[in-house]
């Protein structure tokens, strides 16, 4: 059985948490996209400034943290809010923390 990538691990964790998400990107920058409301999106990818920045398709042991950012439109137009940022190399723990942060962000967006 093939080993899951860090992105697949994240996608599976989000799915188990009831969070709808899909892999997205253009090859140079890949992320997990979580739709929020009608037009918003949370993008999750390898944390900025680390070896796996803007990547999700890497071996779990190479994990160096997740970065999650809310964009009010479904495009990366430079307007964003940080949801989660970590340099935690423990993939299961970091993934649980980013999933919880995403759940909180979605709940907060629904309340506002």
C-alpha positions in Angstrom: 0.0 0.0 0.0 1.4 3.4 -0.9 2.2 5.9 1.8 -0.1 8.9 2.0 1.4 12.3 1.3 1.1 15.0 4.0 -1.6 16.6 1.9 -3.6 13.4 1.7 -3.2 13.0 5.4 -4.6 16.5 5.9 -7.4 16.0 3.4 -8.5 12.8 5.2 -8.4 14.5 8.6 -10.5 17.4 7.4 -13.0 14.9 5.9 -13.2 13.0 9.2 -13.9 16.4 10.9 -16.8 17.1 8.5 -14.9 19.8 6.6 -15.4 19.8 2.8 -12.0 20.3 1.1 -10.2 19.5 -2.1 -6.6 19.6 -3.4 -5.9 22.6 -5.7 -3.0 24.5 -7.2 -1.1 25.0 -10.3 1.9 22.7 -9.9 4.2 25.5 -8.6 2.0 26.2 -5.6 -0.3 23.5 -4.3 -2.7 23.6 -1.4 -5.8 22.2 0.2 -8.8 24.4 -0.5 -11.6 24.7 2.0 -14.7 26.6 0.7 -16.1 29.1 3.2 -19.5 30.6 2.6 -20.5 31.7 -0.9 -17.1 33.1 -2.1 -14.5 32.7 0.6 -11.8 30.0 0.8 -9.2 28.8 3.3 -6.0 27.7 1.6 -3.7 25.3 3.6 -0.2 24.5 2.5 3.3 23.9 3.8 4.3 26.8 6.0 6.0 29.8 4.5 9.8 30.1 4.9 10.3 26.3 5.3 11.6 23.7 2.8 8.0 22.5 1.9 6.5 26.0 1.5 3.5 26.0 -0.8 3.6 22.2 -1.1 1.3 19.4 0.1 2.5 16.4 -1.9 5.5 15.4 0.3 6.3 12.4 2.6 4.8 12.8 6.1 8.3 12.6 7.7 9.3 15.8 5.7 6.5 17.8 7.3 7.6 21.2 8.7 4.3 22.9 9.5 1.0 24.0 8.0 0.0 27.5 7.1 -3.7 28.3 6.6 -5.1 31.6 5.2 -8.6 32.8 4.7 -9.3 34.7 1.4 -12.7 36.5 1.3 -12.9 35.7 -2.4 -12.1 32.4 -4.1 -9.0 34.0 -5.7 -5.6 34.8 -4.2 -5.8 38.6 -4.7 -3.5 39.5 -1.8 -6.3 40.1 0.7 -6.1 37.4 3.4 -6.3 36.7 7.1 -4.0 34.1 8.8 -6.0 31.2 10.3 -3.1 29.1 11.4 0.7 29.1 11.1 3.0 26.5 12.6 6.5 25.1 12.3 5.4 21.9 14.1 7.0 18.8 12.4 4.7 16.4 14.2 2.2 15.8 11.3 -0.6 14.2 13.2 -0.5 16.9 16.0 -0.1 19.8 13.5 -2.9 18.5 11.3 -5.3 18.2 14.3 -4.4 21.8 15.3 -4.9 23.2 11.8 -8.2 21.3 11.4 -9.4 22.8 14.7 -8.3 26.3 13.6 -10.2 25.8 10.4 -13.4 24.7 12.2 -13.1 27.8 14.4 -12.6 30.1 11.4 -15.6 28.6 9.6 -17.8 28.9 12.7 -16.6 32.5 13.1 -17.4 33.4 9.5 -20.9 31.9 9.9 -21.5 33.9 13.1 -20.5 37.2 11.4 
